[in-house]
Amino acid sequence: MKMKKLLCLSLSVLMVVSLVGCKKEEKKAETLKFGMGVYTEVSKASNAEEDVNGQGKTASTAAVVTVDAAGKIVACQLDTADATVAYTGDGKAVANDSFATKYELGDAYNMVAYGGAVKEWYAQADAFETVVAGKTLDEVKALVAGENKGTEEVINAGCTIMINEFVQAIEKAYNNAVASDVTAEHILKLGVSTAQSCKDAVEEKDGQNQLETTFLAVAVDADGKVVAATSDCVQVKFTFDATGASTYDLTKAVSSKKEAGTNYGMSAYGTDLNGDGTVKEWFEQAAAFDAACVGKTASEITALMGGDNYGNADLQAAGCTILVDGFVKAASKLK
C-alpha cells in the first residue's frame, strides 16, 4: 500500500512539473510597433473666370501600419481624402454638400465605369495592402515603378493605379511607429472626417475655403475595443480675393498638425481652458485624446465629447482642451 501511495505521489509530482514546463514553453504574442502617417498634396489653386469658378484641389493619403522586430510591416490600412472646393468670380466661397474618402465611396467612385479599371479604388488599395505585408520600408519603396505606378508584383496583385502617395504615407507611418501592445491578432482600422469653413472675400480682405481633415487610426481586439490609437489633422486654407483670383501659394508644402509640432503655436497663442497657466501643443492634446480611446469601442469614443464640441470633463482634465468633434466623427467612420 505504501509503495502504491509513493508511486501515485511521484506521478502527481511529474504531472505538475510537466504542466509547469508547458506553461513556461507557451510563447507570448509578439508586440508590434504601431503608427500612422499622412501625406498631403495640393494640386490646384485656380483663378475664377467669367463663367467658371476658381478651384482648390487637395488630397491627403493616410496609412496606418504595424511593424515587427525585424522591421517588416505586418499589416497596413490605407485611405485617401481628396476634395475640390470652389469660389466665384465675385469672391464668394462655395460650400460642398458632403465629403467622402475614396474608400468610403466604394463602387460609387466609378473607376471601373469611367476609368476603364478592372477594380474599384478601394479594391486596388486592398490589393496594395496585401503586397506591403511582410516587406521592409526599403522593399515597399522599391515597389514604385515608372509613372508612379507599381512594379509587376503590384500590378499582378490587382493594383494598377499610381502608388507613389501610398508609399509616401507608408514611409511616414513606418517612421512614426512606436512600441505598443498591438499584436498580429489585432485589426487595424482607419477613420477620416473632413469639415469645411467658408468666408467670402471683401475688398480689403481675402476670402477662404478651408478644409480640415481629421484622421484616427486604431488597432482593436476581437471585442472591438481599442488597444492603441493615434490621430492627426491636416488643414488646407484656399484663399482668394474679391475678384475670385487665387492667393494660395501652391509652392508651399503642407504639414499635418502633428508634424508641425511646437511650431503649430498653440502653447503660445492658445486659450488656457484649464486655468493652470499652461496650454499644451496640439500634438500633446491629440495624444491625450488617443490615450482616452484605449479600452473603448468606436461608439464609446463618442461619449468623450461634451458641450460645444469640446471634450467631456475627464478628457479636459487629461489635457485635451481643444475641439474634439473631428476626432469623434473620424471614430464613427472607422473601417
Contacts in CASP RR format, 6 or more apart in sequence:
PFRMAT RR
TARGET T0000
AUTHOR 0000-0000-0000
METHOD contacts of the structure
MODEL  1
MKMKKLLCLSLSVLMVVSLVGCKKEEKKAETLKFGMGVYTEVSKASNAEE
DVNGQGKTASTAAVVTVDAAGKIVACQLDTADATVAYTGDGKAVANDSFA
TKYELGDAYNMVAYGGAVKEWYAQADAFETVVAGKTLDEVKALVAGENKG
TEEVINAGCTIMINEFVQAIEKAYNNAVASDVTAEHILKLGVSTAQSCKD
AVEEKDGQNQLETTFLAVAVDADGKVVAATSDCVQVKFTFDATGASTYDL
TKAVSSKKEAGTNYGMSAYGTDLNGDGTVKEWFEQAAAFDAACVGKTASE
ITALMGGDNYGNADLQAAGCTILVDGFVKAASKLK
29 183 0 8 1.000
29 184 0 8 1.000
29 185 0 8 1.000
30 68 0 8 1.000
30 69 0 8 1.000
30 183 0 8 1.000
30 184 0 8 1.000
31 179 0 8 1.000
31 180 0 8 1.000
31 181 0 8 1.000
31 182 0 8 1.000
31 183 0 8 1.000
32 66 0 8 1.000
32 67 0 8 1.000
32 68 0 8 1.000
32 74 0 8 1.000
32 180 0 8 1.000
32 182 0 8 1.000
32 183 0 8 1.000
32 184 0 8 1.000
33 66 0 8 1.000
33 67 0 8 1.000
33 68 0 8 1.000
33 177 0 8 1.000
33 178 0 8 1.000
33 179 0 8 1.000
33 180 0 8 1.000
34 64 0 8 1.000
34 65 0 8 1.000
34 66 0 8 1.000
34 67 0 8 1.000
34 177 0 8 1.000
34 178 0 8 1.000
34 180 0 8 1.000
34 182 0 8 1.000
34 219 0 8 1.000
34 228 0 8 1.000
34 230 0 8 1.000
35 64 0 8 1.000
35 65 0 8 1.000
35 66 0 8 1.000
35 173 0 8 1.000
35 174 0 8 1.000
35 176 0 8 1.000
35 177 0 8 1.000
35 178 0 8 1.000
35 217 0 8 1.000
35 230 0 8 1.000
36 62 0 8 1.000
36 63 0 8 1.000
36 64 0 8 1.000
36 65 0 8 1.000
36 172 0 8 1.000
36 173 0 8 1.000
36 176 0 8 1.000
36 190 0 8 1.000
36 215 0 8 1.000
36 217 0 8 1.000
36 230 0 8 1.000
36 231 0 8 1.000
36 232 0 8 1.000
37 62 0 8 1.000
37 63 0 8 1.000
37 64 0 8 1.000
37 169 0 8 1.000
37 170 0 8 1.000
37 172 0 8 1.000
37 173 0 8 1.000
37 176 0 8 1.000
37 232 0 8 1.000
37 256 0 8 1.000
38 60 0 8 1.000
38 61 0 8 1.000
38 62 0 8 1.000
38 169 0 8 1.000
38 172 0 8 1.000
38 215 0 8 1.000
38 232 0 8 1.000
38 234 0 8 1.000
38 256 0 8 1.000
39 60 0 8 1.000
39 61 0 8 1.000
39 62 0 8 1.000
39 165 0 8 1.000
39 168 0 8 1.000
39 169 0 8 1.000
39 172 0 8 1.000
40 58 0 8 1.000
40 59 0 8 1.000
40 60 0 8 1.000
40 61 0 8 1.000
40 234 0 8 1.000
40 236 0 8 1.000
40 254 0 8 1.000
40 256 0 8 1.000
41 58 0 8 1.000
41 59 0 8 1.000
41 60 0 8 1.000
41 165 0 8 1.000
41 254 0 8 1.000
42 56 0 8 1.000
42 57 0 8 1.000
42 58 0 8 1.000
42 236 0 8 1.000
42 248 0 8 1.000
42 250 0 8 1.000
42 254 0 8 1.000
43 57 0 8 1.000
43 58 0 8 1.000
43 59 0 8 1.000
44 55 0 8 1.000
44 56 0 8 1.000
44 57 0 8 1.000
44 84 0 8 1.000
45 55 0 8 1.000
45 56 0 8 1.000
45 57 0 8 1.000
45 238 0 8 1.000
45 246 0 8 1.000
45 248 0 8 1.000
45 250 0 8 1.000
46 54 0 8 1.000
46 55 0 8 1.000
46 56 0 8 1.000
46 246 0 8 1.000
47 54 0 8 1.000
47 240 0 8 1.000
47 244 0 8 1.000
47 245 0 8 1.000
47 246 0 8 1.000
48 54 0 8 1.000
48 87 0 8 1.000
48 88 0 8 1.000
48 89 0 8 1.000
48 91 0 8 1.000
48 240 0 8 1.000
48 243 0 8 1.000
48 244 0 8 1.000
48 245 0 8 1.000
49 89 0 8 1.000
50 89 0 8 1.000
53 86 0 8 1.000
53 87 0 8 1.000
53 88 0 8 1.000
53 89 0 8 1.000
53 94 0 8 1.000
54 86 0 8 1.000
54 87 0 8 1.000
54 88 0 8 1.000
54 89 0 8 1.000
54 240 0 8 1.000
54 244 0 8 1.000
54 246 0 8 1.000
55 84 0 8 1.000
55 85 0 8 1.000
55 86 0 8 1.000
55 87 0 8 1.000
56 84 0 8 1.000
56 85 0 8 1.000
56 86 0 8 1.000
56 209 0 8 1.000
56 238 0 8 1.000
56 246 0 8 1.000
56 248 0 8 1.000
57 82 0 8 1.000
57 83 0 8 1.000
57 84 0 8 1.000
57 85 0 8 1.000
58 82 0 8 1.000
58 83 0 8 1.000
58 211 0 8 1.000
58 236 0 8 1.000
58 254 0 8 1.000
59 80 0 8 1.000
59 81 0 8 1.000
59 82 0 8 1.000
59 83 0 8 1.000
59 165 0 8 1.000
60 80 0 8 1.000
60 81 0 8 1.000
60 82 0 8 1.000
60 213 0 8 1.000
60 215 0 8 1.000
60 234 0 8 1.000
61 78 0 8 1.000
61 79 0 8 1.000
61 80 0 8 1.000
61 165 0 8 1.000
61 166 0 8 1.000
61 168 0 8 1.000
61 169 0 8 1.000
62 78 0 8 1.000
62 79 0 8 1.000
62 80 0 8 1.000
62 81 0 8 1.000
62 169 0 8 1.000
62 190 0 8 1.000
62 192 0 8 1.000
62 215 0 8 1.000
62 217 0 8 1.000
62 232 0 8 1.000
63 76 0 8 1.000
63 77 0 8 1.000
63 78 0 8 1.000
63 166 0 8 1.000
63 169 0 8 1.000
63 170 0 8 1.000
63 172 0 8 1.000
63 173 0 8 1.000
64 76 0 8 1.000
64 77 0 8 1.000
64 173 0 8 1.000
64 188 0 8 1.000
64 190 0 8 1.000
64 217 0 8 1.000
64 230 0 8 1.000
65 73 0 8 1.000
65 74 0 8 1.000
65 75 0 8 1.000
65 76 0 8 1.000
65 77 0 8 1.000
65 132 0 8 1.000
65 170 0 8 1.000
65 173 0 8 1.000
65 174 0 8 1.000
65 177 0 8 1.000
65 188 0 8 1.000
66 73 0 8 1.000
66 74 0 8 1.000
66 75 0 8 1.000
66 76 0 8 1.000
66 177 0 8 1.000
66 182 0 8 1.000
66 184 0 8 1.000
66 186 0 8 1.000
66 188 0 8 1.000
66 219 0 8 1.000
67 73 0 8 1.000
67 74 0 8 1.000
67 174 0 8 1.000
67 177 0 8 1.000
68 74 0 8 1.000
70 136 0 8 1.000
71 136 0 8 1.000
71 137 0 8 1.000
72 134 0 8 1.000
72 135 0 8 1.000
72 136 0 8 1.000
73 132 0 8 1.000
73 133 0 8 1.000
73 134 0 8 1.000
73 135 0 8 1.000
73 136 0 8 1.000
73 137 0 8 1.000
73 140 0 8 1.000
73 170 0 8 1.000
73 174 0 8 1.000
74 133 0 8 1.000
74 134 0 8 1.000
74 184 0 8 1.000
75 129 0 8 1.000
75 133 0 8 1.000
75 184 0 8 1.000
75 188 0 8 1.000
76 129 0 8 1.000
76 132 0 8 1.000
76 133 0 8 1.000
76 170 0 8 1.000
76 173 0 8 1.000
76 188 0 8 1.000
77 129 0 8 1.000
77 188 0 8 1.000
77 189 0 8 1.000
77 190 0 8 1.000
77 217 0 8 1.000
77 335 0 8 1.000
78 103 0 8 1.000
78 125 0 8 1.000
78 128 0 8 1.000
78 129 0 8 1.000
78 166 0 8 1.000
78 169 0 8 1.000
78 170 0 8 1.000
78 190 0 8 1.000
79 101 0 8 1.000
79 102 0 8 1.000
79 103 0 8 1.000
79 104 0 8 1.000
79 125 0 8 1.000
79 190 0 8 1.000
79 191 0 8 1.000
79 192 0 8 1.000
79 335 0 8 1.000
80 101 0 8 1.000
80 102 0 8 1.000
80 103 0 8 1.000
80 165 0 8 1.000
81 99 0 8 1.000
81 101 0 8 1.000
81 102 0 8 1.000
81 192 0 8 1.000
81 194 0 8 1.000
81 213 0 8 1.000
82 102 0 8 1.000
83 96 0 8 1.000
83 99 0 8 1.000
83 194 0 8 1.000
83 211 0 8 1.000
85 93 0 8 1.000
85 94 0 8 1.000
85 96 0 8 1.000
85 196 0 8 1.000
85 209 0 8 1.000
85 211 0 8 1.000
85 238 0 8 1.000
86 93 0 8 1.000
86 94 0 8 1.000
86 209 0 8 1.000
87 93 0 8 1.000
87 94 0 8 1.000
87 201 0 8 1.000
87 207 0 8 1.000
87 209 0 8 1.000
87 238 0 8 1.000
87 240 0 8 1.000
87 244 0 8 1.000
88 94 0 8 1.000
88 244 0 8 1.000
89 243 0 8 1.000
89 244 0 8 1.000
90 242 0 8 1.000
90 243 0 8 1.000
90 244 0 8 1.000
91 200 0 8 1.000
91 201 0 8 1.000
91 207 0 8 1.000
91 240 0 8 1.000
91 241 0 8 1.000
91 242 0 8 1.000
91 243 0 8 1.000
91 244 0 8 1.000
92 200 0 8 1.000
92 201 0 8 1.000
93 198 0 8 1.000
93 199 0 8 1.000
93 200 0 8 1.000
93 207 0 8 1.000
93 208 0 8 1.000
93 209 0 8 1.000
93 240 0 8 1.000
94 198 0 8 1.000
94 209 0 8 1.000
95 196 0 8 1.000
95 198 0 8 1.000
96 196 0 8 1.000
99 194 0 8 1.000
99 196 0 8 1.000
99 211 0 8 1.000
101 192 0 8 1.000
102 109 0 8 1.000
102 121 0 8 1.000
102 122 0 8 1.000
102 125 0 8 1.000
103 121 0 8 1.000
103 122 0 8 1.000
103 125 0 8 1.000
103 335 0 8 1.000
104 192 0 8 1.000
104 333 0 8 1.000
104 335 0 8 1.000
105 121 0 8 1.000
105 122 0 8 1.000
106 120 0 8 1.000
106 121 0 8 1.000
106 122 0 8 1.000
107 120 0 8 1.000
109 120 0 8 1.000
109 121 0 8 1.000
109 122 0 8 1.000
111 117 0 8 1.000
111 119 0 8 1.000
111 120 0 8 1.000
111 121 0 8 1.000
111 124 0 8 1.000
111 161 0 8 1.000
112 118 0 8 1.000
112 119 0 8 1.000
112 120 0 8 1.000
117 124 0 8 1.000
117 160 0 8 1.000
117 161 0 8 1.000
118 158 0 8 1.000
118 160 0 8 1.000
119 127 0 8 1.000
119 158 0 8 1.000
119 160 0 8 1.000
121 161 0 8 1.000
123 158 0 8 1.000
124 158 0 8 1.000
124 159 0 8 1.000
124 160 0 8 1.000
124 161 0 8 1.000
125 159 0 8 1.000
125 166 0 8 1.000
127 154 0 8 1.000
127 157 0 8 1.000
127 158 0 8 1.000
127 159 0 8 1.000
128 154 0 8 1.000
128 157 0 8 1.000
128 159 0 8 1.000
128 163 0 8 1.000
128 166 0 8 1.000
130 157 0 8 1.000
131 143 0 8 1.000
131 153 0 8 1.000
131 154 0 8 1.000
131 157 0 8 1.000
131 159 0 8 1.000
132 140 0 8 1.000
132 143 0 8 1.000
132 170 0 8 1.000
135 143 0 8 1.000
137 170 0 8 1.000
137 171 0 8 1.000
137 174 0 8 1.000
137 175 0 8 1.000
140 167 0 8 1.000
140 170 0 8 1.000
140 171 0 8 1.000
140 174 0 8 1.000
141 167 0 8 1.000
141 171 0 8 1.000
142 151 0 8 1.000
143 150 0 8 1.000
143 151 0 8 1.000
143 153 0 8 1.000
143 154 0 8 1.000
143 163 0 8 1.000
143 167 0 8 1.000
144 150 0 8 1.000
144 151 0 8 1.000
144 163 0 8 1.000
144 164 0 8 1.000
144 167 0 8 1.000
145 151 0 8 1.000
145 152 0 8 1.000
145 154 0 8 1.000
147 162 0 8 1.000
148 162 0 8 1.000
148 163 0 8 1.000
148 164 0 8 1.000
149 155 0 8 1.000
149 160 0 8 1.000
149 161 0 8 1.000
149 162 0 8 1.000
149 163 0 8 1.000
150 159 0 8 1.000
150 163 0 8 1.000
154 163 0 8 1.000
176 230 0 8 1.000
180 219 0 8 1.000
180 227 0 8 1.000
180 228 0 8 1.000
181 227 0 8 1.000
181 228 0 8 1.000
182 219 0 8 1.000
182 227 0 8 1.000
182 228 0 8 1.000
185 221 0 8 1.000
185 222 0 8 1.000
186 219 0 8 1.000
186 220 0 8 1.000
186 221 0 8 1.000
186 227 0 8 1.000
187 219 0 8 1.000
187 220 0 8 1.000
187 224 0 8 1.000
188 217 0 8 1.000
188 218 0 8 1.000
188 219 0 8 1.000
189 217 0 8 1.000
189 218 0 8 1.000
189 219 0 8 1.000
189 220 0 8 1.000
189 298 0 8 1.000
189 334 0 8 1.000
189 335 0 8 1.000
190 215 0 8 1.000
190 216 0 8 1.000
190 217 0 8 1.000
190 334 0 8 1.000
190 335 0 8 1.000
191 215 0 8 1.000
191 216 0 8 1.000
191 217 0 8 1.000
191 330 0 8 1.000
191 331 0 8 1.000
191 333 0 8 1.000
191 334 0 8 1.000
191 335 0 8 1.000
192 213 0 8 1.000
192 214 0 8 1.000
192 215 0 8 1.000
192 216 0 8 1.000
192 330 0 8 1.000
192 333 0 8 1.000
193 213 0 8 1.000
193 214 0 8 1.000
193 326 0 8 1.000
193 329 0 8 1.000
193 330 0 8 1.000
193 332 0 8 1.000
193 333 0 8 1.000
194 211 0 8 1.000
194 212 0 8 1.000
194 213 0 8 1.000
194 214 0 8 1.000
195 211 0 8 1.000
195 212 0 8 1.000
195 213 0 8 1.000
195 214 0 8 1.000
195 325 0 8 1.000
195 326 0 8 1.000
195 329 0 8 1.000
196 209 0 8 1.000
196 210 0 8 1.000
196 211 0 8 1.000
196 212 0 8 1.000
197 208 0 8 1.000
197 210 0 8 1.000
197 212 0 8 1.000
198 208 0 8 1.000
198 209 0 8 1.000
198 210 0 8 1.000
199 207 0 8 1.000
199 208 0 8 1.000
200 207 0 8 1.000
201 207 0 8 1.000
201 240 0 8 1.000
201 241 0 8 1.000
201 242 0 8 1.000
201 244 0 8 1.000
202 242 0 8 1.000
203 242 0 8 1.000
206 239 0 8 1.000
206 240 0 8 1.000
206 241 0 8 1.000
206 247 0 8 1.000
207 239 0 8 1.000
207 240 0 8 1.000
207 241 0 8 1.000
208 237 0 8 1.000
208 238 0 8 1.000
208 239 0 8 1.000
208 240 0 8 1.000
209 237 0 8 1.000
209 238 0 8 1.000
209 240 0 8 1.000
210 235 0 8 1.000
210 236 0 8 1.000
210 237 0 8 1.000
210 238 0 8 1.000
211 234 0 8 1.000
211 235 0 8 1.000
211 236 0 8 1.000
211 237 0 8 1.000
211 238 0 8 1.000
212 233 0 8 1.000
212 234 0 8 1.000
212 235 0 8 1.000
212 326 0 8 1.000
213 233 0 8 1.000
213 234 0 8 1.000
213 235 0 8 1.000
214 231 0 8 1.000
214 232 0 8 1.000
214 233 0 8 1.000
214 326 0 8 1.000
214 327 0 8 1.000
214 329 0 8 1.000
214 330 0 8 1.000
215 231 0 8 1.000
215 232 0 8 1.000
215 233 0 8 1.000
215 234 0 8 1.000
215 330 0 8 1.000
216 229 0 8 1.000
216 230 0 8 1.000
216 231 0 8 1.000
216 293 0 8 1.000
216 327 0 8 1.000
216 330 0 8 1.000
216 331 0 8 1.000
216 334 0 8 1.000
217 229 0 8 1.000
217 230 0 8 1.000
217 231 0 8 1.000
218 226 0 8 1.000
218 227 0 8 1.000
218 228 0 8 1.000
218 229 0 8 1.000
218 230 0 8 1.000
218 293 0 8 1.000
218 298 0 8 1.000
218 334 0 8 1.000
219 226 0 8 1.000
219 227 0 8 1.000
219 228 0 8 1.000
219 229 0 8 1.000
220 226 0 8 1.000
220 227 0 8 1.000
220 297 0 8 1.000
221 227 0 8 1.000
223 297 0 8 1.000
224 297 0 8 1.000
224 298 0 8 1.000
225 295 0 8 1.000
225 296 0 8 1.000
225 297 0 8 1.000
226 293 0 8 1.000
226 294 0 8 1.000
226 295 0 8 1.000
226 296 0 8 1.000
226 297 0 8 1.000
226 298 0 8 1.000
226 301 0 8 1.000
227 294 0 8 1.000
227 295 0 8 1.000
228 294 0 8 1.000
229 290 0 8 1.000
229 291 0 8 1.000
229 293 0 8 1.000
229 294 0 8 1.000
230 290 0 8 1.000
231 258 0 8 1.000
231 286 0 8 1.000
231 289 0 8 1.000
231 290 0 8 1.000
231 327 0 8 1.000
231 330 0 8 1.000
232 256 0 8 1.000
232 257 0 8 1.000
232 258 0 8 1.000
232 259 0 8 1.000
232 286 0 8 1.000
233 256 0 8 1.000
233 257 0 8 1.000
233 258 0 8 1.000
233 282 0 8 1.000
233 286 0 8 1.000
233 326 0 8 1.000
234 254 0 8 1.000
234 256 0 8 1.000
234 257 0 8 1.000
235 257 0 8 1.000
236 254 0 8 1.000
237 248 0 8 1.000
238 246 0 8 1.000
238 248 0 8 1.000
239 246 0 8 1.000
239 247 0 8 1.000
239 248 0 8 1.000
240 246 0 8 1.000
240 247 0 8 1.000
240 248 0 8 1.000
241 247 0 8 1.000
257 264 0 8 1.000
257 282 0 8 1.000
257 283 0 8 1.000
257 286 0 8 1.000
258 282 0 8 1.000
258 283 0 8 1.000
258 286 0 8 1.000
260 282 0 8 1.000
260 283 0 8 1.000
261 281 0 8 1.000
261 282 0 8 1.000
261 283 0 8 1.000
262 281 0 8 1.000
264 281 0 8 1.000
264 282 0 8 1.000
264 283 0 8 1.000
265 281 0 8 1.000
265 282 0 8 1.000
266 279 0 8 1.000
266 280 0 8 1.000
266 281 0 8 1.000
266 282 0 8 1.000
266 285 0 8 1.000
266 322 0 8 1.000
267 278 0 8 1.000
267 279 0 8 1.000
267 280 0 8 1.000
267 281 0 8 1.000
270 279 0 8 1.000
271 279 0 8 1.000
272 278 0 8 1.000
272 279 0 8 1.000
273 310 0 8 1.000
273 316 0 8 1.000
273 321 0 8 1.000
274 316 0 8 1.000
274 317 0 8 1.000
274 319 0 8 1.000
274 321 0 8 1.000
279 321 0 8 1.000
280 288 0 8 1.000
280 319 0 8 1.000
280 321 0 8 1.000
282 322 0 8 1.000
284 319 0 8 1.000
285 319 0 8 1.000
285 320 0 8 1.000
285 321 0 8 1.000
285 322 0 8 1.000
286 320 0 8 1.000
286 322 0 8 1.000
286 327 0 8 1.000
288 315 0 8 1.000
288 318 0 8 1.000
288 319 0 8 1.000
288 320 0 8 1.000
289 304 0 8 1.000
289 315 0 8 1.000
289 320 0 8 1.000
289 324 0 8 1.000
289 327 0 8 1.000
291 318 0 8 1.000
292 304 0 8 1.000
292 314 0 8 1.000
292 315 0 8 1.000
292 318 0 8 1.000
292 320 0 8 1.000
293 301 0 8 1.000
293 304 0 8 1.000
293 331 0 8 1.000
298 331 0 8 1.000
298 332 0 8 1.000
298 334 0 8 1.000
299 332 0 8 1.000
301 327 0 8 1.000
301 328 0 8 1.000
301 331 0 8 1.000
302 328 0 8 1.000
302 331 0 8 1.000
302 332 0 8 1.000
303 312 0 8 1.000
304 311 0 8 1.000
304 312 0 8 1.000
304 315 0 8 1.000
304 324 0 8 1.000
304 327 0 8 1.000
304 328 0 8 1.000
305 311 0 8 1.000
305 312 0 8 1.000
305 324 0 8 1.000
305 325 0 8 1.000
305 328 0 8 1.000
306 312 0 8 1.000
309 323 0 8 1.000
309 324 0 8 1.000
309 325 0 8 1.000
310 316 0 8 1.000
310 321 0 8 1.000
310 322 0 8 1.000
310 323 0 8 1.000
310 324 0 8 1.000
311 320 0 8 1.000
311 321 0 8 1.000
311 324 0 8 1.000
315 324 0 8 1.000
END
